[in-house]
């Protein structure tokens, strides 16, 4: 196959710090190229050094974290720019991708999209007469579903839970995310802290984890960039730097160490999480997960074996008390059986070959 993989316009592929979609795009490109398929990977320029050992054609688009990521505030001074500048910058990045797709139309036959803003690629793929597959890293909503239905867009979901409100769409497959088990290696020796990993925002619900950690007098480490400044202002008064500690956004090496040392990953999400990559990263390191039963949680965890799928704050307290009953070896084995990079790439290849 000749595949144009649309990786990102917002962050390098793979990302230097925390990031999920960009890692999946990286392993798609790496794995499919190693299987002999021709791959064009669309990603920001900062990706180049990470891709030099891969047999992929790199197409530079966007400006990476300089334009749309953690350094955006340095680029946009609100005193001199309009409120819509972030949206307009992202539109420029999407347009760069479309420009390259048009100019390189003879170099690929199939588009595999991972970039948010997927709606803009659907009609251009139709115009170019190219097969198009959209990977749903985020959830489907009514207006997007209407567009997908109109164009009979091929969709790969990353969990079955994403499909429940829109059964009428053209689903090609569900392909679960994978994790590199060599990088996220097993540890049987956790330390005395619990962990939250992910962006700081109401949907991630750090507030309840902090509340319960204070009540139970357990140590909680929170890692992640601030997505919602107002929410962070609400919770930071309870972050004392000792028992409750926020360490910001971290790199891959530190991330793995944190997982390996944690007694459990707390995942009290309030939204319909499409997958929850942090759950399989933690389990790969042997760390069980305590998660609210929203989105794909019940597809990713085995309740009472790799962690606890819970419904309330009181059940989270019970789960924390019972966490030593979970065998860390079972967590690791669950990932090896179901969520490896090799299995993920194999499933992407099988899905795309259906269109060949």
ZAMARGU-4260 file (C-alpha; in steps of 0.2 Angstrom, whole numbers, plus 5000, padded with zeros to 4 digits):
<rodrens>
0) 5000/5000/5000 | 5005/5018/4997 | 4999/5027/5013 | 4999/5046/5018 | 4998/5046/5037
5) 4992/5063/5043 | 5001/5063/5060 | 5000/5081/5068 | 5002/5099/5065 | 5002/5103/5083
10) 5016/5093/5091 | 5031/5083/5084 | 5029/5065/5080 | 5033/5057/5092 | 5031/5071/5105
15) 5046/5075/5116 | 5034/5077/5132 | 5017/5070/5136 | 5006/5067/5121 | 4995/5052/5115
20) 4990/5054/5097 | 5007/5058/5091 | 5014/5042/5098 | 5001/5032/5089 | 5005/5041/5072
25) 5023/5037/5075 | 5021/5019/5078 | 5008/5018/5063 | 5022/5025/5052 | 5036/5015/5059
30) 5026/4998/5059 | 5018/5000/5042 | 5034/5005/5034 | 5043/4990/5042 | 5030/4979/5034
35) 5035/4985/5017 | 5022/4998/5014 | 5026/5015/5007 | 5023/5029/5020 | 5022/5047/5019
40) 5021/5055/5036 | 5014/5073/5038 | 5021/5081/5054 | 5030/5097/5060 | 5048/5100/5057
45) 5054/5095/5074 | 5049/5077/5070 | 5063/5075/5058 | 5077/5070/5070 | 5066/5056/5077
50) 5062/5049/5060 | 5079/5048/5053 | 5081/5029/5055 | 5063/5026/5048 | 5060/5021/5030
55) 5047/5035/5028 | 5045/5050/5017 | 5043/5065/5029 | 5032/5079/5024 | 5034/5094/5035
60) 5018/5103/5040 | 5013/5115/5054 | 5025/5123/5066 | 5024/5110/5080 | 5025/5116/5098
65) 5031/5133/5093 | 5015/5137/5085 | 5001/5126/5093 | 5008/5118/5108 | 5016/5124/5125
70) 5025/5139/5118 | 5009/5147/5110 | 5008/5160/5123 | 5025/5167/5118 | 5019/5168/5100
75) 5003/5176/5103 | 5002/5192/5114 | 4983/5195/5118 | 4986/5213/5118 | 4990/5214/5100
80) 4980/5199/5092 | 4962/5195/5090 | 4953/5181/5100 | 4952/5169/5086 | 4971/5169/5082
85) 4974/5151/5089 | 4960/5145/5078 | 4967/5154/5063 | 4984/5147/5066 | 4977/5129/5067
90) 4968/5132/5050 | 4984/5137/5042 | 4992/5121/5048 | 4977/5111/5041 | 4978/5120/5024
95) 4997/5116/5023 | 4992/5098/5024 | 4979/5100/5011 | 4991/5109/5000 | 5004/5094/5001
100) 4990/5081/4998 | 4986/5090/4982 | 5004/5092/4976 | 5009/5074/4980 | 4993/5066/4974
105) 5002/5054/4963 | 5013/5048/4978 | 4999/5039/4988 | 4983/5030/4986 | 4976/5030/5004
110) 4975/5043/5018 | 4976/5038/5036 | 4971/5053/5046 | 4975/5056/5065 | 4974/5075/5065
115) 4960/5084/5074 | 4950/5095/5062 | 4946/5079/5052 | 4931/5087/5044 | 4942/5098/5032
120) 4950/5082/5025 | 4935/5072/5021 | 4929/5083/5005 | 4947/5085/4999 | 4950/5066/4999
125) 4934/5064/4989 | 4939/5078/4977 | 4956/5069/4974 | 4948/5052/4973 | 4958/5045/4987
130) 4953/5032/4999 | 4951/5040/5016 | 4951/5032/5034 | 4949/5043/5049 | 4956/5037/5066
135) 4944/5043/5080 | 4956/5049/5093 | 4942/5061/5099 | 4924/5057/5101 | 4911/5059/5087
140) 4898/5073/5088 | 4882/5076/5079 | 4888/5088/5066 | 4903/5077/5062 | 4893/5062/5061
145) 4882/5070/5048 | 4897/5074/5038 | 4904/5057/5039 | 4887/5049/5034 | 4886/5061/5019
150) 4903/5055/5012 | 4902/5037/5019 | 4919/5040/5027 | 4928/5025/5033 | 4931/5026/5052
155) 4943/5017/5063 | 4938/5019/5081 | 4950/5016/5096 | 4936/5009/5107 | 4919/5002/5104
160) 4912/5014/5116 | 4915/5028/5103 | 4901/5020/5092 | 4887/5019/5104 | 4878/5035/5099
165) 4881/5034/5080 | 4879/5015/5075 | 4874/5021/5057 | 4892/5026/5052 | 4904/5017/5041
170) 4915/5009/5054 | 4930/4999/5046 | 4936/4992/5063 | 4941/4996/5081 | 4959/4996/5083
175) 4965/4998/5101 | 4980/5009/5105 | 4996/5000/5109 | 5011/5004/5120 | 5029/4999/5118
180) 5032/4987/5132 | 5051/4988/5130 | 5050/5006/5135 | 5036/5005/5148 | 5045/4991/5157
185) 5039/4981/5171 | 5042/4985/5189 | 5037/4974/5204 | 5043/4987/5217 | 5032/5002/5219
190) 5035/5016/5231 | 5022/5024/5242 | 5013/5036/5231 | 4998/5036/5219 | 4999/5045/5202
195) 4988/5055/5191 | 4995/5058/5173 | 4987/5069/5160 | 4982/5087/5156 | 4975/5098/5170
200) 4957/5100/5167 | 4939/5097/5174 | 4936/5083/5162 | 4951/5074/5170 | 4945/5078/5188
205) 4961/5080/5198 | 4950/5089/5211 | 4942/5072/5217 | 4959/5063/5217 | 4967/5077/5228
210) 4951/5077/5240 | 4953/5058/5243 | 4972/5059/5244 | 4970/5072/5258 | 4957/5062/5267
215) 4967/5046/5267 | 4983/5055/5270 | 4991/5046/5255 | 5005/5054/5244 | 4998/5060/5226
220) 5009/5065/5212 | 5001/5074/5198 | 5010/5076/5181 | 5003/5086/5166 | 5002/5102/5157
225) 4989/5115/5162 | 4974/5115/5150 | 4962/5124/5161 | 4970/5139/5170 | 4954/5143/5180
230) 4953/5125/5186 | 4971/5124/5191 | 4968/5140/5201 | 4954/5130/5210 | 4965/5115/5215
235) 4982/5123/5217 | 4979/5129/5235 | 4978/5110/5240 | 4994/5106/5231 | 5007/5107/5246
240) 5022/5101/5236 | 5024/5087/5248 | 5009/5075/5250 | 5000/5083/5235 | 5013/5087/5222
245) 5011/5094/5204 | 5027/5092/5193 | 5020/5099/5177 | 5023/5091/5160 | 5037/5078/5159
250) 5047/5069/5147 | 5046/5050/5142 | 5060/5044/5154 | 5053/5053/5169 | 5035/5047/5164
255) 5041/5029/5164 | 5049/5030/5181 | 5034/5038/5189 | 5023/5024/5182 | 5035/5011/5189
260) 5035/5018/5206 | 5017/5021/5208 | 5005/5010/5219 | 4991/5014/5207 | 4986/5026/5193
265) 4971/5036/5198 | 4959/5040/5183 | 4943/5048/5189 | 4938/5055/5172 | 4921/5064/5170
270) 4920/5063/5151 | 4918/5049/5139 | 4936/5045/5137 | 4939/5038/5119 | 4953/5026/5125
275) 4964/5032/5139 | 4982/5028/5134 | 4989/5032/5151 | 4980/5016/5157 | 4989/5004/5146
280) 5006/5014/5149 | 5003/5011/5168 | 4998/4993/5167 | 5013/4989/5155 | 5024/4995/5170
285) 5014/4984/5182 | 5004/4998/5189 | 4986/4995/5192 | 4973/5008/5188 | 4958/5014/5198
290) 4946/5023/5185 | 4928/5030/5184 | 4918/5019/5172 | 4916/5032/5158 | 4921/5030/5140
295) 4932/5015/5136 | 4937/5012/5154 | 4928/4995/5155 | 4936/4989/5138 | 4954/4993/5144
300) 4953/4987/5162 | 4949/4970/5169 | 4939/4975/5185 | 4947/4967/5201 | 4962/4960/5191
305) 4971/4975/5183 | 4963/4988/5194 | 4946/4994/5199 | 4932/5001/5188 | 4922/5012/5200
310) 4906/5022/5200 | 4909/5034/5214 | 4920/5043/5226 | 4917/5031/5240 | 4921/5016/5228
315) 4938/5025/5224 | 4942/5025/5243 | 4938/5007/5244 | 4949/5003/5229 | 4963/5012/5236
320) 4962/5002/5252 | 4962/4986/5242 | 4975/4991/5229 | 4988/4978/5236 | 4976/4964/5231
325) 4980/4967/5213 | 4995/4957/5206 | 5006/4969/5196 | 5011/4954/5185 | 4993/4952/5179
330) 4993/4971/5174 | 5008/4968/5163 | 5001/4952/5155 | 4985/4960/5151 | 4995/4973/5140
335) 5006/4960/5133 | 4990/4950/5128 | 4980/4965/5121 | 4989/4981/5119 | 5006/4980/5112
340) 5012/4990/5097 | 5014/4975/5087 | 4996/4970/5089 | 4991/4988/5085 | 5001/4989/5069
345) 4995/4972/5063 | 4977/4977/5066 | 4979/4994/5056 | 4987/4984/5042 | 4972/4972/5042
350) 4960/4986/5042 | 4968/4996/5028 | 4970/4980/5017 | 4951/4979/5017 | 4951/4994/5006
355) 4965/4988/4994
</rodrens>
